[in-house]
Amino acid sequence: MNYAKVLLLFISIAISVSESQIVERPNVLLIILDDFRPAIKHGYGDENAITPNIDRLVQEGYYFGNVFAQQALCAPSRNSMLTGRRPDTVRLYDFYSYWRQASGNFTTLPQYFKQHGYHTHSVGKVFHPGASSNFTDDYPLSWSDPAYHPPTDEFSNAPVCIDPEDGRLRRNLLCPVLPHMQPLRSLPDIQSTEEAVRFLNEPREDPYFLAVGYRKPHIPFRIPIEYLGLHPVSKFSSIDLDYPPYGLPSVAWSSFLDVRNRDDFERLNVSFPFGRVPDDFKLRIRQHYYAAVTYVDDLIGQLLKDVDRSRTIVALTADHGWALGEHGEWAKYSNYDVAVQVPLVISLPTAMRDQIDRRIDDVVELLDLFPTLVDLAGLPPVQGCDARRPYKTWTCVEGKSLYPLLQLNRSTPIAESGEWVAYSQYPRPGPYPTLVPNSDEPKLKYIRIMGYSMRTKRFRYTAWIKFDPNTFKRDWTTLYGEELYDHSIDPKENMNLIDRAPLAAIKDVLQTKLRDKFP
């Protein structure tokens, strides 16, 4: 056999092996919930939750107890998670710009899988629809085919709720319905499940990356009415401390304007911005939230029936959390744990599992998901961005792979002192809550203050500083407020300790680290 034939044989074998590796690579199913705090019974310990299908995922895999989003608003959080970049790099803090045009042609998580031989498909709310994803959900760069949005989406904020007081159709916060009596005789998350199941049952040779974004438990609580029966109001109680922490700077306050904008809430005449919600309505909000969680858990169970679990990595998370009265707030729009903490559950294919039902409590970030899924799928690792010049490389991430945390035989702790920290941020138009401009969801041109927050295992420190929306420059010499919470004594962040003299040195250390991260 001459040299040319040997070379041809070698190339043939190499191509065959490469194709075999692509076929044998695991599928990936990414489930993203909307406004979903870790309301999960098993592992996360929420006794109000009825989540048997998510519980089963937790029991089959790894679950992270301290995962934090980078901004408690849908579009910025999703773009951060799916690009592996911080909001300051993507330059999106609202809903109105597309990162490929505003900051850089950054490679996304699904795009990376697509570039490595995966068929990628988006169902429901994955990227935020609209300008922040170029009105295409970043197709065709991220997805192999156009993203699917359920036709019933257009009625999500329409007056389709039967008001219990007068029987008229209104835009209510609390909106139990009969799906077959709704427009198009269905609901968005039901239609998304049907599309995802259709995709899963299509014959294909390539592995897939399927992202399914559910809209619930996001408001309004337009859910099948039968789920309220599983969560009677009597099982809920008032929160002990449902008012702003003593010493909270006014700039930190979320006045939950999206909730106030609902017809049934408007009738309560809750004063702006610090008025208290009536106790009976508080309990009904909690009832409807948990009913929405059980509703979406049922749909996840239907979806998983059609997933080949022997070949598929299943990851479940959310874009951010949602307050149910903690600190007197009923929304996201803040840097509190309850607003930025999300669940993260990763269940590996049957053959890859070396342990089940394992909790990991290292403090991690939602943007860590990108490099983690890449490593778990066996793709070439994605490089980390230059911390000072994250715009200069299209394919890199500012997060870190969590794959080492899944290794069982660690001789030494992997979390070195100060290494595992989560950073979040939230913009404000001014130091006091306002209706115009909207201080919960300010457009970029109105942003004058940025609240940068860091979460360590023990502390959360937040500094609200001057910010220029035209140059994206920070000014640490102008400080509008600070917050310091000690989770060893105050896990619900009810005591702002920023003025406590014995903690001054700790505050200085945390501020220095935060300034180094966001100079």
C-alpha positions as CSV (number, residue, x, y, z in Angstrom):
1,M,0.0,0.0,0.0
2,N,1.6,3.3,-1.1
3,Y,1.7,6.5,1.0
4,A,-1.3,8.1,-0.8
5,K,-3.5,5.1,-0.1
6,V,-2.4,5.1,3.6
7,L,-3.2,8.8,3.9
8,L,-6.6,8.3,2.2
9,L,-7.4,5.4,4.6
10,F,-6.4,7.5,7.6
11,I,-8.5,10.5,6.5
12,S,-11.5,8.1,6.0
13,I,-11.1,6.6,9.5
14,A,-10.8,10.1,11.0
15,I,-14.0,11.3,9.3
16,S,-15.8,8.1,10.4
17,V,-14.7,8.6,14.0
18,S,-15.7,12.3,14.0
19,E,-19.1,11.5,12.6
20,S,-19.5,8.8,15.3
21,Q,-18.6,11.2,18.0
22,I,-21.2,13.7,16.8
23,V,-24.0,11.0,16.7
24,E,-23.0,9.7,20.1
25,R,-23.0,13.2,21.7
26,P,-25.8,13.7,24.2
27,N,-28.8,15.7,23.4
28,V,-29.5,18.8,25.5
29,L,-32.9,20.0,26.7
30,L,-32.8,23.4,28.4
31,I,-36.0,24.3,30.3
32,I,-36.3,28.0,31.3
33,L,-39.0,29.2,33.6
34,D,-40.1,32.8,33.9
35,D,-40.0,34.8,37.2
36,F,-39.4,31.5,39.0
37,R,-37.9,31.6,42.5
38,P,-36.7,28.2,43.7
39,A,-40.3,27.2,44.5
40,I,-39.4,23.5,44.5
41,K,-40.2,21.1,47.3
42,H,-37.5,18.4,47.0
43,G,-34.0,19.7,47.7
44,Y,-35.0,23.3,47.8
45,G,-37.3,22.8,50.7
46,D,-40.3,24.9,49.7
47,E,-43.2,23.3,51.6
48,N,-45.8,25.3,49.7
49,A,-44.7,23.9,46.4
50,I,-46.3,20.9,44.6
51,T,-43.7,20.0,42.0
52,P,-43.5,16.2,41.6
53,N,-41.9,16.4,38.1
54,I,-39.2,18.9,39.0
55,D,-38.7,17.0,42.2
56,R,-37.9,13.9,40.1
57,L,-35.3,15.8,38.1
58,V,-33.7,17.0,41.3
59,Q,-33.6,13.4,42.6
60,E,-32.0,12.2,39.4
61,G,-29.3,14.8,39.2
62,Y,-27.4,17.7,40.6
63,Y,-29.0,20.8,42.0
64,F,-27.4,24.1,42.9
65,G,-28.6,25.9,46.0
66,N,-27.0,29.3,45.4
67,V,-27.4,30.4,41.8
68,F,-27.9,34.1,41.0
69,A,-29.0,35.9,37.9
70,Q,-27.1,38.9,36.6
71,Q,-30.2,41.2,36.4
72,A,-33.7,40.7,37.7
73,L,-35.4,41.6,34.4
74,C,-36.3,39.1,31.6
75,A,-34.4,40.4,28.5
76,P,-31.1,41.4,30.2
77,S,-31.0,38.2,32.2
78,R,-31.7,35.9,29.2
79,N,-29.2,37.7,27.0
80,S,-26.6,37.4,29.7
81,M,-27.3,33.7,30.3
82,L,-27.4,32.8,26.6
83,T,-24.3,34.8,25.7
84,G,-22.3,34.1,28.9
85,R,-21.7,37.8,29.2
86,R,-22.6,40.3,31.9
87,P,-25.3,43.0,31.2
88,D,-22.5,45.7,31.1
89,T,-20.9,43.7,28.2
90,V,-24.1,43.1,26.3
91,R,-25.1,46.7,27.1
92,L,-28.7,45.7,27.6
93,Y,-30.6,46.8,30.8
94,D,-34.1,47.1,29.2
95,F,-35.8,45.5,26.2
96,Y,-34.8,47.7,23.3
97,S,-31.4,46.9,21.8
98,Y,-29.8,43.9,20.1
99,W,-26.3,42.9,21.4
100,R,-24.9,42.1,17.9
101,Q,-25.6,45.7,16.9
102,A,-25.1,47.5,20.3
103,S,-22.0,45.8,21.7
104,G,-20.5,42.9,19.7
105,N,-21.2,39.9,17.5
106,F,-21.1,37.5,20.5
107,T,-21.5,33.7,20.1
108,T,-24.5,32.4,22.0
109,L,-25.0,29.1,23.8
110,P,-27.3,27.5,21.1
111,Q,-25.1,29.0,18.4
112,Y,-22.0,27.2,19.8
113,F,-23.9,23.9,19.8
114,K,-25.1,24.6,16.3
115,Q,-21.5,25.2,15.1
116,H,-20.6,21.8,16.5
117,G,-23.1,19.7,14.6
118,Y,-26.3,20.1,16.8
119,H,-29.8,20.8,15.5
120,T,-30.9,23.7,17.6
121,H,-34.5,24.7,18.2
122,S,-36.2,27.3,20.3
123,V,-39.8,26.9,21.7
124,G,-41.6,29.6,23.7
125,K,-39.8,32.4,25.6
126,V,-36.1,31.6,25.4
127,F,-34.6,34.9,24.3
128,H,-37.0,37.7,25.1
129,P,-39.1,38.3,22.0
130,G,-38.7,41.7,20.3
131,A,-35.9,44.1,19.7
132,S,-33.5,42.5,22.3
133,S,-33.3,39.4,20.1
134,N,-33.6,41.2,16.7
135,F,-37.3,40.2,16.4
136,T,-36.1,36.8,15.3
137,D,-34.9,35.2,18.6
138,D,-31.5,35.5,17.0
139,Y,-32.4,33.2,14.1
140,P,-30.6,32.0,12.0
141,L,-27.4,32.4,13.9
142,S,-28.6,30.7,17.1
143,W,-31.2,28.3,15.7
144,S,-31.4,25.7,12.9
145,D,-34.9,26.8,12.1
146,P,-37.2,29.7,13.1
147,A,-38.1,30.0,16.7
148,Y,-41.6,28.9,17.7
149,H,-43.9,31.2,19.6
150,P,-47.3,29.9,20.6
151,P,-50.1,31.8,18.7
152,T,-51.9,32.4,22.1
153,D,-49.0,34.6,23.2
154,E,-50.7,37.7,21.8
155,F,-53.5,37.3,24.4
156,S,-51.2,37.1,27.4
157,N,-51.9,40.6,28.5
158,A,-55.3,41.1,26.9
159,P,-58.6,41.5,28.9
160,V,-59.4,37.8,28.9
161,C,-59.9,37.3,32.7
162,I,-63.5,37.0,34.0
163,D,-63.7,39.4,36.8
164,P,-65.3,37.8,39.9
165,E,-66.9,41.1,40.9
166,D,-68.9,42.0,37.8
167,G,-68.3,39.1,35.3
168,R,-66.6,41.4,32.8
169,L,-63.4,40.6,30.9
170,R,-60.5,42.5,32.4
171,R,-56.7,42.6,32.6
172,N,-56.4,41.1,36.1
173,L,-53.4,39.9,38.0
174,L,-55.3,36.9,39.3
175,C,-56.7,35.2,36.2
176,P,-57.9,31.5,36.6
177,V,-59.4,30.3,33.4
178,L,-60.8,27.4,31.5
179,P,-58.3,26.9,28.6
180,H,-60.9,25.8,26.1
181,M,-62.8,29.0,26.6
182,Q,-59.7,31.2,26.1
183,P,-58.8,32.7,22.7
184,L,-57.7,30.0,20.3
185,R,-58.9,27.5,23.0
186,S,-55.6,27.1,24.6
187,L,-52.8,28.7,26.6
188,P,-49.2,29.6,25.6
189,D,-47.4,27.0,27.7
190,I,-49.7,24.3,26.6
191,Q,-49.0,25.1,23.0
192,S,-45.2,25.3,23.7
193,T,-45.3,21.8,25.2
194,E,-47.1,20.5,22.2
195,E,-44.5,22.0,19.8
196,A,-41.6,20.7,21.9
197,V,-43.1,17.2,21.9
198,R,-43.6,17.4,18.1
199,F,-39.9,18.3,17.7
200,L,-38.8,15.5,20.0
201,N,-40.7,12.9,17.9
202,E,-39.2,14.0,14.6
203,P,-36.7,11.6,13.1
204,R,-33.2,13.0,13.0
205,E,-29.6,11.9,12.9
206,D,-27.9,14.8,14.5
207,P,-28.1,15.4,18.2
208,Y,-30.3,18.3,19.3
209,F,-30.2,21.3,21.5
210,L,-33.8,22.1,22.4
211,A,-34.6,25.1,24.6
212,V,-38.2,25.3,25.9
213,G,-39.1,28.6,27.6
214,Y,-42.3,28.5,29.7
215,R,-44.1,31.8,30.5
216,K,-45.3,30.8,33.9
217,P,-45.3,31.7,36.7
218,H,-44.9,35.2,35.2
219,I,-47.8,37.5,35.8
220,P,-50.7,37.6,35.0
221,F,-51.6,34.4,36.7
222,R,-53.6,33.2,33.7
223,I,-53.7,29.5,34.5
224,P,-56.2,26.6,34.4
225,I,-58.6,27.1,37.3
226,E,-58.3,23.6,38.6
227,Y,-54.8,24.2,40.0
228,L,-56.2,26.6,42.6
229,G,-57.8,23.7,44.3
230,L,-54.4,22.1,45.0
231,H,-53.4,25.3,46.8
232,P,-56.2,26.5,49.1
233,V,-55.7,30.0,50.5
234,S,-55.8,28.5,54.0
235,K,-52.4,26.9,53.6
236,F,-50.7,30.3,53.1
237,S,-49.8,32.8,55.8
238,S,-48.5,36.3,56.1
239,I,-44.7,36.8,56.1
240,D,-43.3,38.0,59.4
241,L,-41.4,40.9,57.9
242,D,-43.1,42.2,54.9
243,Y,-41.8,45.8,54.9
244,P,-38.6,47.4,53.7
245,P,-35.5,46.7,55.8
246,Y,-34.6,49.5,58.3
247,G,-32.2,51.8,56.7
248,L,-32.9,50.7,53.1
249,P,-32.0,53.5,50.6
250,S,-35.0,54.6,48.6
251,V,-33.1,53.9,45.4
252,A,-33.2,50.2,46.2
253,W,-37.0,50.0,46.4
254,S,-39.1,48.2,43.7
255,S,-42.6,49.6,43.6
256,F,-43.9,46.7,41.4
257,L,-45.5,48.9,38.8
258,D,-46.4,45.9,36.5
259,V,-48.6,44.5,39.4
260,R,-50.1,47.9,40.1
261,N,-51.1,48.1,36.4
262,R,-53.6,45.2,36.7
263,D,-57.3,46.0,36.9
264,D,-58.0,44.0,40.1
265,F,-54.9,45.4,41.9
266,E,-55.8,49.0,40.9
267,R,-59.1,48.6,42.8
268,L,-57.2,48.1,46.0
269,N,-56.0,51.7,46.0
270,V,-52.5,50.8,47.3
271,S,-50.6,54.1,47.7
272,F,-47.5,54.6,45.6
273,P,-44.7,53.8,46.2
274,F,-44.7,52.3,49.7
275,G,-48.3,51.3,50.4
276,R,-49.0,47.9,51.9
277,V,-51.1,45.3,50.1
278,P,-54.2,44.1,52.0
279,D,-53.6,40.8,53.8
280,D,-56.3,38.8,52.0
281,F,-55.0,39.9,48.6
282,K,-51.5,38.9,49.6
283,L,-52.6,35.4,50.4
284,R,-54.4,35.1,47.0
285,I,-51.3,36.3,45.2
286,R,-49.3,33.6,46.9
287,Q,-52.0,31.0,46.1
288,H,-52.0,31.9,42.4
289,Y,-48.2,32.0,42.1
290,Y,-47.9,28.4,43.5
291,A,-50.8,27.2,41.4
292,A,-49.0,28.6,38.4
293,V,-45.9,26.7,39.5
294,T,-47.8,23.4,39.7
295,Y,-49.4,24.0,36.4
296,V,-46.0,24.4,34.6
297,D,-44.6,21.5,36.6
298,D,-47.4,19.3,35.0
299,L,-46.4,20.5,31.6
300,I,-42.8,19.7,32.3
301,G,-43.9,16.2,33.2
302,Q,-45.7,15.8,29.9
303,L,-42.6,17.1,28.0
304,L,-40.2,14.7,29.8
305,K,-42.2,11.7,28.8
306,D,-41.0,12.1,25.2
307,V,-37.3,12.7,26.1
308,D,-34.9,9.9,25.6
309,R,-33.3,10.2,29.0
310,S,-30.5,7.7,28.2
311,R,-29.0,10.2,25.7
312,T,-30.1,13.6,27.0
313,I,-28.8,16.2,29.4
314,V,-31.7,18.0,31.0
315,A,-31.1,21.4,32.6
316,L,-33.8,23.4,34.3
317,T,-33.4,27.0,35.5
318,A,-35.2,30.4,35.4
319,D,-34.4,34.0,34.3
320,H,-34.7,35.4,37.8
321,G,-36.8,35.2,40.9
322,W,-39.9,37.0,42.2
323,A,-40.8,38.4,45.6
324,L,-44.0,37.2,47.2
325,G,-44.2,40.0,49.8
326,E,-40.7,39.8,51.1
327,H,-39.6,43.3,52.1
328,G,-43.1,44.5,51.1
329,E,-42.4,43.9,47.4
330,W,-44.3,41.9,44.8
331,A,-42.0,41.6,41.8
332,K,-38.4,41.3,40.7
333,Y,-36.6,44.6,39.9
334,S,-34.1,44.5,42.7
335,N,-30.8,43.0,43.9
336,Y,-32.3,41.1,46.8
337,D,-31.7,37.3,46.9
338,V,-35.4,36.7,46.4
339,A,-35.2,38.6,43.1
340,V,-32.0,37.2,41.6
341,Q,-31.8,33.7,43.1
342,V,-32.9,30.9,40.7
343,P,-32.8,27.2,40.7
344,L,-30.4,25.2,38.6
345,V,-31.0,21.5,38.1
346,I,-28.9,19.3,35.8
347,S,-29.8,15.7,35.2
348,L,-27.4,13.8,33.1
349,P,-28.0,10.9,30.7
350,T,-28.5,7.6,32.5
351,A,-25.0,6.3,31.5
352,M,-23.3,9.5,32.7
353,R,-24.8,9.6,36.2
354,D,-22.3,8.8,38.9
355,Q,-24.5,10.0,41.8
356,I,-28.1,11.2,42.2
357,D,-29.8,13.7,44.4
358,R,-26.7,15.8,45.1
359,R,-26.9,19.4,46.3
360,I,-24.1,21.9,45.5
361,D,-24.1,25.0,47.6
362,D,-21.1,26.9,46.1
363,V,-22.2,30.5,45.1
364,V,-22.4,30.5,41.3
365,E,-23.9,32.6,38.5
366,L,-26.5,32.0,35.8
367,L,-24.0,33.0,33.1
368,D,-22.0,29.9,34.2
369,L,-24.5,27.7,32.4
370,F,-23.1,28.3,29.0
371,P,-19.6,26.8,29.6
372,T,-21.0,24.1,31.9
373,L,-23.3,22.7,29.2
374,V,-20.5,22.8,26.7
375,D,-18.3,20.8,29.0
376,L,-21.0,18.3,29.9
377,A,-21.7,17.7,26.2
378,G,-18.0,17.0,25.5
379,L,-17.6,19.9,23.1
380,P,-14.4,21.9,22.9
381,P,-14.3,24.1,26.0
382,V,-15.2,27.7,25.4
383,Q,-12.5,30.1,26.5
384,G,-12.9,32.8,29.2
385,C,-13.0,36.4,28.1
386,D,-10.3,38.9,29.0
387,A,-11.8,40.5,32.1
388,R,-10.8,44.0,31.0
389,R,-11.6,43.6,27.3
390,P,-14.7,41.2,27.0
391,Y,-15.8,42.9,23.8
392,K,-12.7,41.8,21.8
393,T,-13.4,38.1,21.4
394,W,-16.7,36.9,19.8
395,T,-16.5,33.4,21.2
396,C,-15.8,33.6,24.9
397,V,-17.7,33.7,28.2
398,E,-17.4,35.7,31.4
399,G,-18.8,32.8,33.4
400,K,-17.0,29.7,34.5
401,S,-17.8,26.0,34.0
402,L,-19.4,24.3,36.9
403,Y,-18.3,21.0,35.6
404,P,-15.5,20.7,38.3
405,L,-18.2,21.0,41.0
406,L,-19.9,17.9,39.6
407,Q,-16.8,15.8,40.2
408,L,-17.2,13.5,43.2
409,N,-13.6,12.7,44.1
410,R,-12.3,16.1,45.1
411,S,-9.4,15.8,47.5
412,T,-9.6,19.6,48.3
413,P,-12.5,22.0,48.2
414,I,-12.7,23.7,44.8
415,A,-14.1,26.9,46.1
416,E,-11.1,28.9,47.1
417,S,-11.6,31.9,49.4
418,G,-13.3,34.6,47.5
419,E,-13.3,32.7,44.2
420,W,-17.0,31.8,44.0
421,V,-18.9,35.1,44.0
422,A,-22.1,36.1,42.2
423,Y,-22.5,39.6,40.8
424,S,-25.8,41.2,39.9
425,Q,-26.9,44.7,39.0
426,Y,-30.0,46.8,38.6
427,P,-30.5,50.3,37.0
428,R,-32.6,53.2,38.2
429,P,-33.5,56.6,36.7
430,G,-33.2,58.4,40.0
431,P,-32.8,58.0,43.8
432,Y,-36.5,57.8,44.5
433,P,-39.3,55.5,42.9
434,T,-41.1,57.2,40.0
435,L,-44.0,56.4,37.7
436,V,-42.4,58.4,34.8
437,P,-39.8,57.4,34.0
438,N,-40.6,53.9,35.2
439,S,-38.2,53.2,38.0
440,D,-38.7,49.5,37.8
441,E,-38.0,49.2,34.1
442,P,-36.1,52.3,33.0
443,K,-35.2,52.6,29.4
444,L,-31.5,53.1,28.8
445,K,-31.7,56.8,28.1
446,Y,-33.2,57.4,31.5
447,I,-30.7,55.4,33.6
448,R,-28.6,57.5,35.9
449,I,-27.8,55.1,38.7
450,M,-26.6,51.5,38.7
451,G,-26.8,49.2,41.7
452,Y,-23.9,46.8,41.6
453,S,-24.3,43.8,44.0
454,M,-22.1,40.9,45.0
455,R,-23.1,37.8,46.9
456,T,-20.6,35.7,48.8
457,K,-21.4,32.7,50.9
458,R,-22.0,34.9,53.9
459,F,-22.7,38.5,52.7
460,R,-24.5,40.5,50.1
461,Y,-23.1,44.0,49.5
462,T,-24.7,46.5,47.1
463,A,-23.6,49.9,46.1
464,W,-25.8,52.3,44.1
465,I,-23.5,54.6,42.0
466,K,-23.7,57.2,39.3
467,F,-24.0,55.8,35.8
468,D,-23.8,57.5,32.4
469,P,-26.1,55.8,29.8
470,N,-24.4,57.5,26.9
471,T,-20.8,56.3,27.7
472,F,-21.6,53.4,30.0
473,K,-19.2,54.9,32.5
474,R,-19.4,54.4,36.2
475,D,-18.7,57.0,38.8
476,W,-17.8,55.5,42.2
477,T,-17.3,59.0,43.7
478,T,-21.1,59.5,43.7
479,L,-22.8,57.0,45.9
480,Y,-26.6,57.0,46.3
481,G,-26.9,54.3,48.9
482,E,-25.4,51.0,50.2
483,E,-26.7,47.8,51.5
484,L,-25.0,45.0,53.6
485,Y,-26.7,41.8,54.6
486,D,-25.2,39.0,56.7
487,H,-26.7,35.7,55.8
488,S,-25.3,34.0,58.8
489,I,-27.8,35.8,61.0
490,D,-30.3,37.2,58.4
491,P,-30.8,34.8,55.5
492,K,-33.9,36.7,54.3
493,E,-32.0,40.0,54.1
494,N,-34.3,41.9,56.5
495,M,-31.6,44.0,58.2
496,N,-29.4,46.5,56.3
497,L,-26.2,46.5,58.4
498,I,-24.4,49.1,56.3
499,D,-24.1,51.6,59.2
500,R,-22.9,49.1,61.8
501,A,-19.4,50.2,62.9
502,P,-18.1,46.7,63.7
503,L,-18.7,45.7,60.1
504,A,-17.0,48.7,58.5
505,A,-13.9,46.8,57.6
506,I,-15.9,44.0,56.0
507,K,-17.9,46.6,54.0
508,D,-14.6,48.2,52.8
509,V,-13.2,44.9,51.6
510,L,-16.4,44.0,49.8
511,Q,-16.7,47.5,48.2
512,T,-13.1,47.3,47.0
513,K,-13.7,43.9,45.4
514,L,-16.9,45.2,43.7
515,R,-15.1,48.3,42.4
516,D,-12.3,46.1,41.0
517,K,-14.9,44.1,39.2
518,F,-16.8,47.1,37.8
519,P,-14.2,49.9,37.7
